[in-house]
């Protein structure tokens, strides 16, 4: 009597930044799609680094000033965009609060790299904690004291987090991963790469991710 083998998990590389609102939307939609698919498609989810503003100075920049400079948006356009983002987040159970500044996120990515080594559950918990810290609570996710506290809240060792942030540990690893994706044409996020060959760009609705996962799972 033969025993049916379990299907190979669908690998998903979620390329994103913790200061990207559409990444928060995309992640929550993707996770809800994964839950809908359930046992029909086991998923192996990995988070990959991308910096929207790699040249952002340590003190950050006023959010409105930054968006006007980067995209040429008017204050009215920015408010409409923010309202659309708040509404999409609310639909998915994610709260976008007020945030006044944009910050450098490289150290956050270093901690995410470490968290992945500790276990994908820890990485996922830290990713969500960082998104909440920045978008819901408006915190400075470049500040080491904030990062250490958030890491601890996500179930990681605070002393080890501080040790990493006080050193150059994982700098080269994160830079290498960032280049890997930009060299392959990823210049906007979120970028959801399924099994290294299917790309879904942007904070898509749950149904888009669900359909893709069902189709890929059906292909075996």
C-alpha positions in Angstrom: 0.0 0.0 0.0 1.6 3.2 -1.1 1.4 6.4 0.9 0.7 9.6 -1.0 3.6 12.0 -0.8 3.0 15.6 0.3 3.1 18.2 -2.4 6.2 20.4 -2.6 5.5 23.7 -0.9 5.0 26.7 -3.1 8.0 29.0 -2.5 7.1 32.7 -2.2 9.8 35.4 -2.0 8.1 38.6 -0.7 10.4 41.5 -1.8 9.5 44.6 0.2 10.4 47.5 2.5 9.1 48.2 6.0 8.4 51.8 4.9 6.2 50.8 2.0 2.5 51.1 2.6 1.6 48.9 -0.3 3.9 46.2 1.1 1.8 46.1 4.3 -1.3 45.9 2.2 0.2 43.2 -0.1 1.5 41.1 2.8 -1.9 41.0 4.6 -3.7 40.2 1.4 -1.2 37.5 0.5 -1.5 35.9 4.0 -5.3 35.9 3.8 -5.1 34.3 0.3 -2.8 31.6 1.7 -5.3 31.0 4.5 -8.1 30.6 1.9 -6.2 28.1 -0.1 -5.5 26.1 3.0 -4.3 22.5 2.6 -4.6 22.7 -1.2 -1.3 24.7 -1.4 1.4 24.6 1.3 3.5 27.8 1.2 7.1 28.5 2.1 7.2 32.3 2.6 10.5 34.2 2.7 11.0 38.0 3.1 13.6 39.7 0.9 15.1 43.2 1.4 14.4 46.2 -0.7 15.0 49.8 0.2 12.7 52.5 -1.3 15.1 55.2 0.0 18.6 53.8 0.4 20.1 57.3 0.6 17.8 58.5 3.4 19.8 60.2 6.1 19.7 59.0 9.7 17.4 61.8 10.8 14.8 60.9 8.1 12.7 63.4 6.2 9.3 64.9 6.6 6.9 62.5 4.9 4.9 65.0 2.9 8.1 66.8 1.8 9.6 63.5 0.7 6.6 62.4 -1.3 6.3 65.8 -3.1 10.0 65.7 -4.0 10.0 62.1 -5.1 6.7 61.9 -7.0 5.8 65.5 -7.7 2.4 65.0 -5.9 0.3 67.8 -4.7 -0.9 67.9 -1.1 -4.4 67.1 -2.4 -3.2 64.0 -4.3 -1.2 62.9 -1.3 -4.3 63.1 0.9 -6.4 61.1 -1.6 -3.7 58.5 -1.8 -3.4 58.3 2.0 -7.2 57.8 2.3 -7.1 55.1 -0.3 -4.3 53.3 1.6 -6.1 53.7 4.9 -9.3 52.2 3.4 -7.5 49.2 1.8 -5.7 48.6 5.1 -8.9 48.7 7.0 -10.5 46.1 4.7 -7.6 43.8 5.5 -7.5 44.4 9.3 -4.4 46.6 9.2 -4.5 50.1 10.7 -2.6 53.0 9.1 -2.1 55.8 11.7 -0.5 59.2 11.3 3.2 59.2 10.5 5.2 62.3 10.1 8.6 61.2 8.7 10.2 58.6 6.4 13.2 56.8 7.8 16.2 54.7 6.6 15.3 51.0 6.9 18.6 49.3 6.3 19.1 48.2 10.0 15.5 46.9 10.1 16.5 44.7 7.1 19.6 43.5 9.0 17.4 42.4 11.9 15.0 40.6 9.5 17.9 38.7 8.0 18.9 37.6 11.5 15.3 36.7 12.4 15.1 34.4 9.3 18.1 32.5 10.6 16.3 32.1 13.9 13.2 30.7 12.1 10.7 31.8 9.6 8.0 32.2 12.3 10.3 34.7 14.0 11.0 36.5 10.7 7.3 36.8 10.0 6.5 38.1 13.5 9.3 40.7 13.2 8.1 41.8 9.8 4.6 42.4 11.1 5.9 44.1 14.2 8.0 46.5 12.1 5.1 47.4 9.8 2.9 48.1 12.8 5.6 50.2 14.5 6.0 52.4 11.5 2.6 52.6 9.9 0.3 52.1 12.8 2.3 53.8 15.6 4.4 56.2 13.6 7.7 55.1 15.2 11.2 55.7 14.0 12.2 52.3 12.6 15.8 53.4 12.1 16.3 54.1 15.9 18.2 51.3 17.5 16.2 51.5 20.8 12.9 51.1 18.8 14.3 48.2 16.7 15.5 46.4 19.9 12.2 46.8 21.5 10.2 45.7 18.5 12.5 42.6 18.1 11.9 41.7 21.7 8.1 42.1 21.2 8.4 39.7 18.2 10.0 37.0 20.4 13.6 37.7 19.6 16.5 38.2 22.0 16.9 41.9 22.8 20.6 41.6 23.8 21.4 39.8 20.5 19.5 42.4 18.5 21.5 45.2 20.2 24.7 43.4 19.5 23.9 43.1 15.8 22.9 46.8 15.5 26.1 47.9 17.2 28.2 46.0 14.7 28.4 45.5 10.9 26.9 42.0 11.2 24.7 41.0 8.2 25.5 44.2 6.3 27.1 42.3 3.4 24.4 39.7 3.4 21.6 42.3 3.1 23.5 44.3 0.4 23.9 41.1 -1.6 20.3 40.2 -1.4 19.2 43.7 -2.4 21.5 43.6 -5.4 20.2 40.1 -6.4 16.7 41.4 -6.8 17.5 44.8 -8.3 19.8 43.2 -10.8 16.9 41.0 -11.9 14.7 44.0 -12.6 12.8 44.5 -9.3 12.6 48.3 -8.9 9.3 48.6 -7.1 7.7 46.8 -4.3 6.0 44.7 -3.2 7.2 42.1 -5.6 5.8 38.7 -5.0 7.9 36.0 -6.7 6.4 32.5 -6.7 8.6 29.5 -7.3 11.3 31.7 -8.8 9.3 32.3 -12.0 6.0 33.9 -11.4 5.9 37.6 -10.5 2.9 39.5 -9.0 3.6 43.2 -8.5 1.9 45.6 -6.1 -0.5 45.4 -3.3 -3.0 43.2 -5.1 -6.5 42.1 -3.8 -6.7 38.8 -1.9 -8.5 37.2 -4.9 -5.5 37.9 -7.2 -3.1 36.1 -4.9 -5.6 33.3 -4.2 -6.2 32.6 -7.9 -2.5 32.4 -8.6 -1.8 30.1 -5.7 -4.6 27.8 -6.7 -3.5 27.6 -10.3 0.1 26.9 -9.3 -0.9 24.3 -6.7 -3.1 22.6 -9.3 -0.1 22.3 -11.6 1.7 20.2 -8.9 
